[in-house]
Amino acid sequence: DEPTRSLSGLILKNNVKAHFQSFPPPVAEFIKQECLNHLGDASSLIRATIGILITTIASKGELQMWPELLPQLCNLLNSEDYNTCEVWGAPGHTGGGVWPPLTPSFPCWSQGAFGALQKICEDSSELLDSDALNRPLNVMIPKFLQFFKHCSPKIRSHAIACVNQFIMDRAQALMENIDTFIEHLFALAVDEDPEVRKNVCRALVMLLEVRIDRLIPHMYSIIQYMLQRTQDSDENVALEACEFWLTLAEQPICKDVLTAHLVQLIPILVHGMRYSEIDIILLKGDVEEDEAVPDSDQDIKPRFHKSRTVTLAHEEQRGGDGDGDGDDEDDDDTLSDWNLRKCSAAALDVLANVFREELLPHLLPLLKELLFHLEWVVKESGILVLGAIAEGCMQGMVPYLPELIPHLIRCLADRKALVRSIACWTLSRYAHWVVAQPPELYLKPLMTELLQRILDSNKRVQEAACSAFATLEEEACTELVPYLSFILDTLVFAFGKYQHKNLLILYDAIGTLADSVGHHLNQPEYIQKLMPPLIQKWNELKDEDKDLFPLLECLSSVATALQSGFLPYCEPVYQRCVTLVQKTLAQAMMYNQHPEQYEAPDKDFMIVALDLLSGLAEGLGGHVEQLVARSNIMTLLFQCMQDTMPEVRQSSFALLGDLTKACFVHVKPCIAEFMPILGTNLNPEFISVCNNATWAIGEICMQMGAEMQPYVPMVLNNLVEIINRPNTPKTLLENTGEPLWSTEGLPQKLLAITIGRLGFVCPQEVAPMLQQFIRPWCTSLRNIRDNEEKDSAFRGICVMIGVNPGGVVQDFIFFCDAVASWVSPKDDLRDMFYKILHGFKAQVGEENWQQFSEQFPPLLKDRLAAFYGV
């Protein structure tokens, strides 16, 4: 009975996974031997089960303890007992090829062994290429390559799949046989078996990434081959081939090798962007109205909160350590699996970023035909194409947008829901251009139609419209203020209309609106519309409901925007956040003490609560003082700041900085305990934690004044070391208050501001190190807008130069450049600059100053002469 045998094998596999180390040795040996004895079972189901069992045992560290496994599996490959039916049925082969003719009664040893080997290669690729096992790949790779010519397509496919596991790691044994491998792949290019073709395409895509040098001589033929395969009748092969264009777009040679083929490639990609019949069935494309159908749990993807990251002028970045580009996906989420449509669209997107306007001559004639096509499936794909090229071809598309944007706005009212939803997405990709035009022309009609789509009777369209509207909000910001009443009426009406999944997206649209219009939301009329439904949802949700995440994020933005307008609602919200933090910490403590009795808590509840408390402190300012006084938040914060999870620490330091600004009277008694923790978190390995700790230290400096002195040694060396790191981003965005984000280095601006503030309050302690940080300090603050944070940092540097003028001499040109970056410093700060510049000039003498100032770029020279007379 096959199913029973297979189920027994899977139960055994689970026991192996959980307890193999505690099996008595004879039992372990018996299991291993039986696995090898039955690898050639006649049932493919049992062979697969045994393969899984063998790899599970191998993954428990048993590959080293089972020395006979790999040699035995490799010997079985030589077995003549493979599935004869397949051999005889293999196209273009006769029984008398390389392998002797077989009788159908033999079991399928070859296939079973190959199945097991493929799984071992997948799970243990690094180990197989290591000295720990005496480098078995040196034998295995040549052996696998022999099987590329095998007469069974199953075996050929296994052989390629096994070798493919070692391409990305550049396994030495494969690199030594790389030319043979590529030769064999070319020989299989037109194999009649789709699984073989798929693995050939996969191999070529990976080789493009790691051994492009070996492919370049054959690139013309490979591109022609991939053009054919991207149109393969088997969609899995076409999808694998389509990945080739995504990978090629990232290679420096892309333009050189692909330009001549664009005329063939672009129509193929565009055709691949149509929904297939199966897609439409899966997406319920014929269902136009489903707003009353409740969502099932599997409709709703798990949400993960992104911790609050402080930026300059305390602008919000929710991206943690690098945001994904979620708005770049078209909206067939139900087909969350990667498919040909998505891959074709992604390929067109990246190629548009490589070729820019050069793509348009190949695209525009196609677009014209598609966008106005009578068949909705064709028109829909044209709208997707237009969205996919938005980023790369924007400049070239501008002349056509006055005609296209109104057409897309009309498509928002199309009778087909899938056309309406893709039109939402594509319009969001052009939101930046729309907002730059006079509002009456496009912004107002687009907003009016999008708001109607937010109330669409189709759930997919509601979702796409909400997401598109959030993008429009980010672009339009205060341009939306005149329409706030209308916008809020729509969003609030949607509260009563939406099912579960779209409600979560609606919270995001409301939070983004609050971020975008800020204090303009603080009007009694708007508060009266918005707050009752939000508070009603807040009251309905239990503390352990994950729907709290998006609602808390939304309320955090709303509280920050409403400022004092949030006061009537703040007490219950504040108390619940403190309770969520307290509960999570208590659960974590119980779990740490008795992991076998308690489950680990979901710390996202605590992170979101800390972030909402930050929003309250920032929005309410001094009004938050009474709430803090009546709670134990400072004790909880002390624990959160030491949590093992970086995101918890990140949000803790953001809250600490906000409480420092809002009610320092409650923070001050804790400073002696908090400062050592802040110092140890100045570790750029966790960039956002380090960022927020740096910011909090700077805020504490401004409140503590000279009392900061005992804590300078805890933080100064780390700050100076990090600002001098070579991977800290140097190229900063011109004239922006936001740091340039990099996953490798900290935004230097925050570091520089905190060092300046530290020097402002404790110049005697910080000034001796001036020479070690003055150059990166100046270069990182030269491109920042005039603001309070910049003001305090520059005062600090001036005071430190007064204490240690020698520390700035070698890098004085950088100081001059940073001073010249000020547009309008306060009068007393301008005087400080004046005295330092003239003091330096007097010190070196007129002649030396002339020589020195010859090095200045003309713009710097002119500014210093105009503003400071030097």
ROVO-124892 format. One line per 5 residues: number of its first residue (from 0); their letters; for each residue y, z, x of C-alpha. Coordinates in pm, whole numbers, plus 50000, padded with zeros to 5 digits. Each point is the difference from the previous one (the first is absolute). Layout:
<nodes>
NUM = A = Y,Z,X | ...
</nodes>
This chain:
<nodes>
0 = DEPTR = 50000,50000,50000 | 50299,49869,50198 | 50284,50196,49831 | 49814,50331,50042 | 49925,49930,50367
5 = SLSGL = 50360,49899,50061 | 50134,50310,49824 | 49766,50219,50209 | 50139,49835,50313 | 50360,50065,49891
10 = ILKNN = 49925,50366,49917 | 49840,50031,50344 | 50311,49835,50151 | 50224,50265,49836 | 49781,50278,50140
15 = VKAHF = 50011,49838,50345 | 50378,49981,49974 | 50034,50368,49907 | 49718,50172,50192 | 49837,49774,50261
20 = QSFPP = 50079,50237,50287 | 49797,50275,49829 | 49690,49785,49926 | 49691,50119,50195 | 49937,49753,50287
25 = PVAEF = 49663,49874,49860 | 50171,49920,49666 | 50286,49816,50171 | 49752,49801,50211 | 49787,49916,49694
30 = IKQEC = 50307,49867,49812 | 50107,49787,50298 | 49651,49852,50045 | 49957,49921,49630 | 50337,49825,49996
35 = LNHLG = 49887,49769,50279 | 49659,49948,49840 | 50152,49875,49673 | 50288,49788,50125 | 49805,49688,49908
40 = DASSL = 49947,50100,49636 | 49969,49705,49765 | 50281,50140,49780 | 50358,49925,50111 | 50110,50316,49814
45 = IRATI = 49765,50219,50205 | 50100,49825,50325 | 50366,50072,49921 | 49921,50364,49918 | 49811,50046,50328
50 = GILIT = 50290,49837,50186 | 50239,50254,49848 | 49763,50284,50088 | 49965,49886,50363 | 50378,49973,50045
55 = TIASK = 50054,50341,49839 | 49757,50155,50250 | 50170,49806,50283 | 50345,50120,49889 | 49889,50364,50030
60 = GELQM = 50011,49955,50378 | 49635,49895,49998 | 50056,49660,50162 | 49976,50175,50338 | 49702,50210,49878
65 = WPELL = 49812,49697,49868 | 49968,49786,50312 | 49724,49780,49854 | 50207,49896,49694 | 50210,49717,50145
70 = PQLCN = 49721,49848,50217 | 49765,50009,49700 | 50253,49841,49767 | 50070,49730,50257 | 49627,49937,50045
75 = LLNSE = 49963,49967,49624 | 50257,49722,50011 | 49741,49802,50196 | 49748,50066,49729 | 49862,49692,49835
80 = DYNTC = 49977,50192,49676 | 50325,49908,49830 | 50060,49879,49649 | 49813,49672,50003 | 50125,49888,49661
85 = EVWGA = 50354,49996,50137 | 49892,49821,50316 | 49827,49724,49813 | 50293,49973,49762 | 50263,49987,50277
90 = PGHTG = 50182,49667,49966 | 49948,49755,50281 | 49708,50195,50150 | 49629,49941,50006 | 49743,50264,50060
95 = GGVWP = 49934,49871,50347 | 50339,50077,50162 | 50060,50268,50258 | 49783,50249,49809 | 49632,49948,49918
100 = PLTPS = 49922,49915,49637 | 49906,50311,49803 | 49798,50089,49699 | 50190,50166,49712 | 49788,50316,50017
105 = FPCWS = 50180,50147,50306 | 50251,50284,49944 | 50367,49951,50090 | 50023,50175,50335 | 50278,49786,50143
110 = QGAFG = 50225,50049,49704 | 49937,50374,49978 | 50068,50046,50372 | 50314,49788,49984 | 50127,50188,49695
115 = ALQKI = 49957,50331,50184 | 50156,49864,50319 | 50301,49868,49810 | 50061,50344,49849 | 49963,50167,50342
120 = CEDSS = 50244,49748,50150 | 50248,50079,49720 | 49972,50378,50041 | 49954,50040,50376 | 50171,49702,50165
125 = ELLDS = 50174,50211,50269 | 49687,50196,50087 | 49799,49680,50047 | 50252,49883,50260 | 49991,50328,50193
130 = DALNR = 49812,50140,50299 | 49864,50277,49775 | 49729,49757,49879 | 49982,49798,50320 | 50201,49712,49842
135 = PLNVM = 49737,49852,49766 | 50250,49730,49899 | 49928,49820,50327 | 49659,49919,49849 | 50098,49991,49631
140 = IPKFL = 50291,49751,50009 | 49803,49718,50172 | 49713,50071,49761 | 50227,49979,49694 | 50147,49674,50129
145 = QFFKH = 49650,49844,50013 | 49965,50064,49627 | 50311,49797,49913 | 49763,49699,50003 | 49731,50165,49788
150 = CSPKI = 49867,49800,49709 | 50050,50281,49745 | 50362,50018,49874 | 49955,50376,49937 | 49912,50054,50366
155 = RSHAI = 50284,49774,50122 | 50243,50196,49787 | 49872,50338,50127 | 50027,49880,50360 | 50365,49895,49968
160 = ACVNQ = 50086,50320,49808 | 49848,50211,50279 | 50199,49826,50275 | 50318,50013,49790 | 49993,50381,50018
165 = FIMDR = 50085,49983,50372 | 50288,49753,50002 | 50289,50235,49928 | 49888,50253,50262 | 49963,49718,50258
170 = AQALM = 49652,50126,50089 | 49924,49906,50360 | 49662,49840,49919 | 50165,49775,49741 | 50291,49907,50226
175 = ENIDT = 49749,49889,50265 | 49837,49770,49742 | 50319,49899,49819 | 49975,49625,50065 | 49639,49985,49880
180 = FIEHL = 50101,50199,49691 | 50286,49761,49915 | 49777,49697,50065 | 49735,50138,49764 | 50265,50073,49735
185 = FALAV = 50123,49640,50015 | 49641,49881,49958 | 49974,50204,49678 | 50338,49890,49863 | 49852,49776,49731
190 = DEDPE = 49701,50220,49919 | 49883,49953,49644 | 49969,50373,49939 | 50323,50163,49871 | 49920,50338,50160
195 = VRKNV = 49967,49831,50341 | 50329,49810,49950 | 50170,50323,49896 | 49887,50177,50318 | 50106,49702,50214
200 = CRALV = 50349,50017,49845 | 50014,50376,50052 | 49907,49957,50367 | 50269,49737,50059 | 50266,50217,49833
205 = MLLEV = 49914,50293,50229 | 49981,49780,50309 | 50347,49872,49916 | 50118,50356,50042 | 49812,50101,50316
210 = RIDRL = 49905,49679,50188 | 50251,49739,49892 | 49990,49864,50357 | 49646,49872,49933 | 50097,49840,49667
215 = IPHMY = 50319,49821,50108 | 49820,49695,50148 | 49827,49949,49664 | 50289,50107,49776 | 50055,49663,49829
220 = SIIQY = 49634,49983,49889 | 49993,50369,49900 | 50310,49957,49781 | 49851,49691,49835 | 49677,50194,49942
225 = MLQRT = 50185,50297,49850 | 50197,49768,49770 | 49665,49882,49859 | 49853,50349,49978 | 50309,50140,49823
230 = QDSDE = 49900,49758,49722 | 49629,50093,50018 | 49815,49993,49670 | 49883,50356,50076 | 50300,50232,49947
235 = NVALE = 49875,50255,50256 | 50001,49730,50269 | 50344,49878,49888 | 50137,50357,50015 | 49861,50058,50350
240 = ACEFW = 50152,49669,50115 | 50333,50079,49838 | 50025,50311,50222 | 50029,49756,50292 | 50355,49901,49896
245 = LTLAE = 50107,50364,49974 | 49872,50069,50351 | 50135,49675,50147 | 50348,50083,49867 | 50008,50307,50226
250 = QPICK = 49922,49797,50315 | 50286,49868,50220 | 49841,49653,49998 | 50009,49974,49620 | 50295,49764,49974
255 = DVLTA = 49881,49770,50276 | 49648,49954,49868 | 50061,50010,49624 | 50317,49796,49940 | 49812,49669,49984
260 = HLVQL = 49753,50143,49746 | 50248,50154,49754 | 49993,49688,49786 | 49629,50070,49933 | 50005,50380,50007
265 = IPILV = 50284,50077,49758 | 49846,49822,49697 | 49666,50173,50071 | 50160,50348,50009 | 50208,49926,49691
270 = HGMRY = 49688,49888,49814 | 49820,50317,50109 | 50271,50206,49831 | 49888,49902,49649 | 49805,50250,49794
275 = SEIDI = 49636,49898,49974 | 49830,50012,49660 | 49817,50316,50106 | 50331,50163,50107 | 50146,49932,49657
280 = ILLKG = 49696,50152,49828 | 50012,50310,50225 | 50375,50036,49941 | 49957,49957,49625 | 50246,49714,50035
285 = DVEED = 49949,49902,49637 | 50101,50348,49876 | 50372,49990,49931 | 50056,50336,49827 | 49824,50311,50129
290 = EAVPD = 50273,50263,50007 | 49814,50220,49754 | 49676,49999,50204 | 49968,50327,50196 | 49938,49971,50375
295 = SDQDI = 49664,50100,50138 | 49991,50223,50308 | 49884,49715,50225 | 50314,49801,49905 | 50208,50252,50190
300 = KPRFH = 49998,49986,50378 | 50022,50336,50177 | 50357,50074,50103 | 50097,50149,50332 | 50333,50168,50042
305 = KSRTV = 50205,49897,50303 | 50176,50297,50152 | 50375,50017,50021 | 50149,49871,50325 | 50357,50094,50079
310 = TLAHE = 50238,49728,50117 | 50359,50012,50107 | 50253,50096,49737 | 49679,50135,49844 | 49914,49669,49838
315 = EQRGG = 49650,50008,49860 | 49707,49822,50154 | 49675,50056,49821 | 49808,49791,50245 | 49852,50273,50215
320 = DGDGD = 49888,49838,50323 | 50053,49641,49901 | 50006,49859,49652 | 49765,49736,49868 | 50153,49693,49850
325 = GDDED = 49860,50053,49654 | 50251,49771,49835 | 49848,49706,50185 | 49690,49994,49787 | 49988,49789,49692
330 = DDDTL = 49890,50200,49705 | 49635,49926,49925 | 49906,50359,50082 | 49693,49991,49780 | 49864,49753,50253
335 = SDWNL = 50062,50260,50265 | 49733,49830,50209 | 50138,49754,50249 | 49951,49651,49858 | 50088,49638,50077
340 = RKCSA = 50318,50012,49789 | 50133,50306,50181 | 49897,49873,50343 | 50159,49658,49939 | 50323,50167,49883
345 = AALDV = 50003,50233,50303 | 49938,49705,50233 | 50286,49803,49845 | 50224,50309,50033 | 49931,50046,50374
350 = LANVF = 50023,49627,50071 | 50336,49991,49820 | 50115,50269,50244 | 49882,49786,50294 | 50122,49656,49892
355 = REELL = 50298,50105,49782 | 50177,49696,49852 | 49758,49757,50170 | 49749,50087,49729 | 50221,49882,49715
360 = PHLLP = 49958,49620,50031 | 49626,50057,49942 | 50056,50254,49722 | 50295,49886,49789 | 49834,49691,49849
365 = LLKEL = 49697,50217,49906 | 50222,50275,49861 | 50191,49761,49779 | 49676,49885,49843 | 49848,50348,49967
370 = LFHLE = 50294,50199,49866 | 50054,49774,49701 | 49633,49923,49933 | 49875,50016,49641 | 49677,50182,50095
375 = WVVKE = 50080,50369,50033 | 49747,50060,50284 | 50172,49734,50211 | 50350,50124,49917 | 49896,50358,50080
380 = SGILV = 49876,49894,50346 | 50334,49825,50065 | 50189,50321,49921 | 49771,50188,50241 | 50068,49737,50271
385 = LGAIA = 50374,50046,49949 | 49962,50377,50043 | 49775,49968,50305 | 50256,49792,50195 | 50300,50213,49897
390 = EGCMQ = 50025,50195,50324 | 49936,49722,50251 | 50175,49708,49830 | 50291,50187,49839 | 50272,49810,50187
395 = GMVPY = 49853,49662,49913 | 49945,50100,49637 | 50360,50115,49937 | 50125,49654,49884 | 49723,49989,49735
400 = LPELI = 50033,50360,49873 | 50286,49936,49752 | 49755,49774,49814 | 49678,50194,50068 | 50113,50354,49916
405 = PHLIR = 50100,49912,49639 | 49666,49816,49965 | 49812,50309,50122 | 50202,50220,49762 | 49888,49769,49717
410 = CLADR = 49640,50036,50123 | 50035,50376,49936 | 49977,49908,49630 | 49698,49767,50042 | 49729,50029,49735
415 = KALVR = 49734,50078,50269 | 50001,50355,50132 | 49878,49895,50347 | 50298,49764,50033 | 50242,50273,49889
420 = SIACW = 49854,50249,50250 | 50009,49765,50302 | 50357,49899,49911 | 50096,50370,50024 | 49854,50020,50350
425 = TLSRY = 50154,49677,50127 | 50345,50089,49865 | 49979,50336,50180 | 49949,49807,50325 | 50336,49827,49945
430 = AHWVV = 50181,50316,49882 | 50208,50016,50319 | 50149,49654,49932 | 50052,50073,49629 | 50199,50316,50076
435 = AQPPE = 50222,49815,50250 | 50125,49760,49726 | 50260,50088,49731 | 49813,50235,49759 | 50069,49793,49687
440 = LYLKP = 49816,49698,50147 | 49652,50138,50070 | 49989,50380,50030 | 50092,50069,49638 | 49764,49741,49842
445 = LMTEL = 49719,50104,50237 | 50048,50368,49927 | 50016,49939,49624 | 49677,49800,50000 | 49819,50239,50241
450 = LQRIL = 50088,50295,49778 | 49847,49814,49705 | 49687,49939,50210 | 49983,50373,50079 | 49943,50034,49624
455 = DSNKR = 49752,49707,49990 | 49692,50030,49781 | 49775,49920,50299 | 49924,50280,50248 | 49980,49770,50305
460 = VQEAA = 50346,49863,49921 | 50139,50353,49948 | 49869,50097,50344 | 50134,49688,50174 | 50340,50037,49828
465 = CSAFA = 50029,50369,50095 | 49918,49925,50365 | 50239,49703,50008 | 50274,50210,49841 | 49952,50271,50266
470 = TLEEE = 50053,49731,50269 | 50309,49873,49818 | 50135,50358,49984 | 49961,50041,50378 | 50190,49676,50060
475 = ACTEL = 50271,50043,49735 | 50076,50374,50049 | 50335,50082,49842 | 50031,49646,49853 | 49782,50146,49722
480 = VPYLS = 50246,50275,49905 | 50169,49800,49719 | 49661,49944,49835 | 49860,50354,50040 | 50001,50085,49631
485 = FILDT = 49806,49684,49911 | 49754,50052,50290 | 49932,50364,49908 | 49945,49914,49632 | 49729,49753,50106
490 = LVFAF = 49829,50227,50254 | 49999,50295,49759 | 49862,49782,49717 | 49718,49895,50235 | 49899,50368,50029
495 = GKYQH = 49880,49993,49641 | 49831,49661,50040 | 49813,50008,50331 | 49637,50080,50064 | 49900,50224,50290
500 = KNLLI = 50009,49756,50296 | 50338,49845,49926 | 50155,50339,49932 | 49948,50079,50370 | 50182,49678,50096
505 = LYDAI = 50279,50083,49755 | 50063,50330,50185 | 50051,49795,50316 | 50250,49768,49826 | 50199,50303,49878
510 = GTLAD = 49992,50169,50343 | 50114,49677,50168 | 50283,49968,49745 | 50116,50352,50088 | 49984,49922,50375
515 = SVGHH = 50194,49677,49943 | 50289,50121,49780 | 50019,50358,50135 | 50267,50225,49851 | 50099,49733,49745
520 = LNQPE = 49701,50126,49802 | 50167,50340,49961 | 50159,49933,49660 | 49917,50215,49695 | 49908,49689,49797
525 = YIQKL = 49748,49881,50262 | 49856,50347,50063 | 49944,50042,49627 | 49804,49673,49984 | 49791,50046,50315
530 = MPPLI = 49913,50365,50041 | 49828,50093,49670 | 49709,49750,50038 | 49957,50089,50369 | 49992,50372,49927
535 = QKWNE = 49763,49943,49708 | 49753,49824,50235 | 50056,50277,50257 | 49901,50262,49742 | 49695,49803,49883
540 = LKDED = 49843,49965,50346 | 49776,50272,50145 | 50046,50122,50358 | 49684,49823,50116 | 50085,49662,49840
545 = KDLFP = 50066,49732,50264 | 50249,49833,49764 | 50233,50272,50125 | 50042,49807,50328 | 50201,49706,49865
550 = LLECL = 50181,50225,49752 | 50104,50245,50273 | 50113,49711,50221 | 50202,49864,49711 | 50157,50341,49923
555 = SSVAT = 50086,50046,50368 | 50207,49680,49992 | 50153,50092,49664 | 50094,50353,50117 | 50165,49861,50315
560 = ALQSG = 50197,49747,49792 | 50102,50233,49717 | 50117,50279,50233 | 50152,50272,49780 | 49891,49800,49694
565 = FLPYC = 49644,50114,50072 | 50093,50371,49978 | 49880,50054,49640 | 49651,49880,50100 | 49970,50142,50349
570 = EPVYQ = 49851,50347,49948 | 49661,49907,49841 | 49967,49702,50236 | 50076,50214,50304 | 49757,50276,49894
575 = RCVTL = 49718,49755,49939 | 50046,49841,50343 | 49983,50341,50168 | 49684,50077,49796 | 49839,49669,50107
580 = VQKTL = 50067,50080,50367 | 49870,50356,49959 | 49682,49889,49818 | 49920,49733,50258 | 50049,50239,50292
585 = AQAMM = 49777,50259,49830 | 49727,49739,49939 | 50024,49882,50361 | 49960,50356,50126 | 49692,50062,49782
590 = YNQHP = 49849,49668,50111 | 50060,50080,50369 | 49834,50340,49963 | 49706,49885,49781 | 49958,49621,50024
595 = EQYEA = 49657,50019,49841 | 50137,50171,49685 | 50335,49826,49943 | 50122,49642,49993 | 50277,49886,50234
600 = PDKDF = 50327,49975,49804 | 50187,49674,49950 | 50305,50071,50215 | 50195,49714,49841 | 50094,50246,49722
605 = MIVAL = 50170,50219,50258 | 50166,49707,50178 | 50146,49858,49679 | 50122,50344,49896 | 50170,50055,50337
610 = DLLSG = 50169,49661,49966 | 50128,50079,49650 | 50136,50333,50130 | 50181,49795,50268 | 50143,49778,49729
615 = LAEGL = 50118,50307,49806 | 50160,50157,50309 | 50174,49673,50086 | 50113,49932,49644 | 50101,50352,49898
620 = GGHVE = 50145,50109,50334 | 50124,50359,49983 | 49872,50037,49642 | 49645,50023,50135 | 50081,50331,50174
625 = QLVAR = 49914,50223,49700 | 49667,49823,49948 | 49908,50052,50367 | 50109,50365,49982 | 49762,50065,49709
630 = SNIMT = 49695,49836,50163 | 49776,50036,50307 | 50059,49641,50113 | 50101,50097,50357 | 49667,50182,50052
635 = LLFQC = 49812,49699,49861 | 50205,49764,50215 | 49900,50197,50311 | 49633,49932,49913 | 50058,49633,49911
640 = MQDTM = 50179,49935,50329 | 49679,50100,50181 | 49760,49801,49782 | 49742,49784,50176 | 50095,49695,49791
645 = PEVRQ = 50295,49809,50153 | 50135,49888,49661 | 50032,50363,49886 | 50198,50087,50313 | 50212,49688,49956
650 = SSFAL = 50105,50101,49648 | 50045,50364,50107 | 50255,49908,50266 | 50190,49775,49756 | 50022,50295,49759
655 = LGDLT = 50103,50236,50280 | 50288,49767,50092 | 50111,49969,49637 | 49987,50378,49945 | 50194,50048,50324
660 = KACFV = 50280,49784,49857 | 49984,50146,49649 | 49947,50377,50052 | 49979,50099,50366 | 50029,50366,49907
665 = HVKPC = 49629,49992,49909 | 49891,49795,50301 | 50182,50202,50267 | 49772,50309,49990 | 49701,49773,50071
670 = IAEFM = 50146,49803,50292 | 49828,50207,50272 | 49662,49920,49841 | 50080,49639,49912 | 50151,49870,50327
675 = PILGT = 49682,50022,50217 | 49813,49804,49729 | 50274,49734,49994 | 49980,49977,50379 | 49624,49941,50007
680 = NLNPE = 50036,49727,49735 | 50228,49792,50222 | 49698,49785,50073 | 50046,49624,49960 | 49629,49956,49935
685 = FISVC = 50092,50087,49638 | 50317,49799,49969 | 50118,50110,49654 | 49921,50367,50062 | 50195,49981,50325
690 = NNATW = 50283,49816,49824 | 50039,50263,49729 | 49971,50290,50244 | 50274,49840,50213 | 50226,49964,49698
695 = AIGEI = 49940,50361,49887 | 50085,50133,50349 | 50330,49808,49989 | 50089,50146,49659 | 49910,50352,50118
700 = CMQMG = 50226,49956,50307 | 50301,49928,49780 | 49940,50319,49800 | 49906,50231,50289 | 50282,49914,50240
705 = AEMQP = 49987,50193,50327 | 49714,50216,49863 | 49776,49700,50068 | 50003,50090,50372 | 49663,50184,50023
710 = YVPMV = 49821,49707,49835 | 50132,49717,50220 | 49713,50031,50256 | 49745,49960,49718 | 50119,49651,49904
715 = LNNLV = 50229,49843,50261 | 49742,49878,50254 | 49789,49833,49731 | 50302,49827,49844 | 50115,49866,50338
720 = EIINR = 49649,49888,50093 | 49956,49806,49673 | 50341,49829,50006 | 49910,49867,50347 | 49664,49858,49894
725 = PNTPK = 49986,49625,50059 | 49839,49926,49663 | 50273,50170,49798 | 50170,49708,49825 | 50312,49892,50185
730 = TLLEN = 50102,49700,49792 | 50170,50152,49700 | 50116,49830,49688 | 50369,49916,50014 | 50233,50217,49796
735 = TGEPL = 49742,50189,49802 | 49952,50367,49930 | 49623,49966,49995 | 49786,50029,50311 | 49793,49699,50086
740 = WSTEG = 49645,50102,49923 | 49724,49938,50243 | 49650,50136,49987 | 50013,50057,50374 | 50324,50183,50069
745 = LPQKL = 50247,50233,49839 | 50331,49878,49871 | 50220,50089,50293 | 50305,50059,49783 | 49864,50323,49849
750 = LAITI = 49895,50128,50341 | 50344,49919,50141 | 50179,50168,49711 | 49792,50317,50034 | 50052,50016,50380
755 = GRLGF = 50376,49950,49943 | 50008,50276,49739 | 49802,50233,50227 | 50253,49932,50276 | 50290,50054,49761
760 = VCPQE = 49889,50356,49914 | 49847,50092,50341 | 50174,49782,50263 | 49926,50233,50293 | 49626,49976,49935
765 = VAPML = 49978,49625,49930 | 50266,49847,50230 | 49802,50051,50326 | 49749,49739,49867 | 50272,49748,49910
770 = QQFIR = 49904,49752,50269 | 49641,49990,49871 | 50089,49877,49650 | 50354,49853,49999 | 49894,49634,50028
775 = PWCTS = 49743,49986,49714 | 50228,50233,49802 | 50290,49753,50018 | 49795,49686,49938 | 49838,50146,49691
780 = LRNIR = 50325,50111,49833 | 50209,49690,50072 | 49884,49817,49685 | 50030,50278,49748 | 50264,50017,49727
785 = DNEEK = 50272,50264,50024 | 49879,50310,49813 | 49986,50381,50024 | 49675,50001,50200 | 50143,49758,50256
790 = DSAFR = 50321,50203,50012 | 49822,50329,50083 | 49778,49830,50262 | 50296,49839,50183 | 50194,50328,49998
795 = GICVM = 49695,50152,50169 | 49989,49733,50270 | 50374,50041,50068 | 49967,50378,50035 | 49701,49953,50235
800 = IGVNP = 50194,49751,50217 | 50269,50268,50026 | 49740,50245,50134 | 49820,49750,50226 | 50215,49691,50070
805 = GGVVQ = 49773,49898,50288 | 49713,49948,49752 | 50166,49695,49847 | 50141,49826,50310 | 49706,49769,50075
810 = DFIFF = 49977,49877,49640 | 50369,50012,49907 | 49999,49636,49882 | 49747,50097,49730 | 50228,50282,49885
815 = CDAVA = 50294,49756,49981 | 49790,49763,49791 | 49895,50279,49761 | 50362,50119,49960 | 50110,49643,49922
820 = SWVSP = 49743,49989,49717 | 50217,50236,49792 | 50208,49828,49732 | 50213,50295,49898 | 49922,50334,50166
825 = KDDLR = 50187,50309,49877 | 50322,50062,50194 | 49872,50299,50198 | 49682,49813,50099 | 50209,49698,50106
830 = DMFYK = 50202,50240,50220 | 49680,50126,50163 | 49897,49639,50080 | 50350,49926,50131 | 49997,50298,50238
835 = ILHGF = 49653,49918,50140 | 50083,49629,50056 | 50336,50070,50161 | 49858,50290,50200 | 49729,49774,50144
840 = KAQVG = 50257,49728,50078 | 50225,50252,50178 | 49705,50143,50191 | 49884,49663,50144 | 50348,49851,50049
845 = EENWQ = 50158,49681,49862 | 49831,49760,50243 | 49649,50133,49945 | 50059,50007,49624 | 50097,49630,50010
850 = QFSEQ = 49680,49915,50185 | 49799,50216,49760 | 50155,49847,49685 | 49928,49647,50128 | 49637,50065,49902
855 = FPPLL = 50100,50049,49633 | 49921,49725,49749 | 50332,49853,49868 | 49964,50163,49655 | 49950,50347,50152
860 = KDRLA = 50296,49950,50235 | 50228,49901,49710 | 49894,50289,49778 | 50048,50265,50268 | 50343,49855,50088
865 = AFYGV = 50108,49984,49634 | 49872,50343,49891 | 50031,50212,50315 | 50237,49813,50233 | 49752,49974,50290
</nodes>
